[in-house]
């Protein structure tokens, strides 16, 4: 639970606040950017929400926070937290959802959910939270749990055990994990007519992206949008395996069409396919 006694001085006055347990995962800042920003290496409330949309977004950020570092002092808003809990997984586009309930064990990485007749897919693991489990049961469960890399597996065992889903992961990162389906090498692997795994070693040895319907690219920690730089980026300061290999992996994405970049860490980006291709080229040029 958030601790009002540890409320950060960087918060503006008002009901919403961030306490000193924040790990600077960035989740609240992209879920509710009108209220949260970074201040001295952690998040803080820089503007209290003034309308219903802003208040609900701030409550969703509170629910998603992996360390329960966000608090709200207004009893009426506290009562509305249950509505924010029920809003996850929240619809992003078409049949693609943001799971919320980020896990501290994956440093607050985002996870995603695809609802489809051929079998639902979860990408990376959120917290195994009761309300989220119940909602995903209502949406038809999980057939496939795709894990982009070793950093963002979180509660994958609990999700797999509960739903009996098949976990898919590159063997280079799956060592020591009870993964049902492993793949090797750098060549793309088709899971079915809509899902293509694209190995992207670099961030970790077994990092991989999942391309769905030639529109949605789930990138883990391989690729994300940087508001500060204004273009797509890779994480040079969080590259645990090889920056040179990451460059090669980034160039391999040129062969694939997509309109959405949905990362674990970093910001979402959406653009028409030609614009996305140009944005990817800009990232590659920036990487050197």
Residue, then its C-alpha position, 0 to 999 in steps of 0.5 A: x500500500x502507498x504510504x502518505x508519510x513517504x509522499x514525495x515532495x515533488x508531488x503537487x498538492x492534491x489527492x493523487x501522490x507518488x510515494x518514495x517506493x517508486x522504482x521509476x518504471x515509467x508505467x504511470x507516466x504513459x498510462x496517465x501522462x497528463x498527471x505524472x512525470x519524472x522528477x529526480x529519478x522517480x515519478x511524481x504528480x505534476x498536475x492533479x486531474x481536473x476531469x473524469x477522463x484524467x481522474x480515471x486514467x490516474x486511477x488506472x495508473x494506480x492499479x497498474x503500478x507494480x510497487x503500489x507507490x501511487x496513492x489517493x486521499x479522496x475517499x470518493x476517488x478511493x471508492x472508484x478504484x474498483x472501477x479502475x481495477x475492472x477496466x483491465x485488461x483495457x482495450x487498446x485497438x481492435x482486439x488487442x488489450x493492455x493487461x495492466x497489473x504490472x509486476x515488480x519482478x519485471x521492473x514494471x514491464x507492460x504485458x498484452x492480450x490478444x482475443x481471437x477465435x483461434x485462441x487468445x494470446x498473452x504477451x509477457x506476464x503481468x501480476x497474477x492478480x485475481x480480478x485480472x484472472x477473472x476478467x481474462x477467464x470471461x474473455x476466453x482464457x489463454x491458449x498461448x503465453x509468449x515470453x519476449x525475453x527472460x526479464x519479463x516472465x514475472x508470474x508466467x508459471x501461475x498463468x500457465x498453470x491456471x489456464x493450461x496455456x502453452x508458453x513460447x520462448x526462445x531457447x537461449x532465454x528459456x534455460x531453467x524454465x519449464x517452457x512448453x515450446x522453444x525455438x532456436x536461431x534467428x529465422x522467423x517462426x510462424x506459430x499460425x497464420x497470424x502469429x510470427x515470432x521474430x528472434x531479435x537477440x541483443x537486449x538478451x541472447x534470446x530476445x524475440x518479438x511477436x508480430x500479429x496480423x502484420x499490424x502489431x509488433x510486441x517488442x519486449x525490451x527490443x524496440x520502443x518509442x522515445x518521447x525525449x528523442x522523438x523516434x524509435x529507440x533501442x536501450x543502449x544502457x540496458x543491453x545485457x547481451x550485445x549492442x552489435x547483435x541488437x543492430x543486426x536484429x533491428x535491421x531484420x525487422x525491415x522485412x516485416x510490415x507493422x503499424x504498432x510497436x507495443x513494448x514491455x518498457x518504453x512507449x507505444x508507437x502507432x503509425x501507418x506502415x510506410x511511416x513506421x518503416x521510415x521510423x525504423x530506418x531512423x532508429x537504425x541510423x541513430x544506432x550507428 
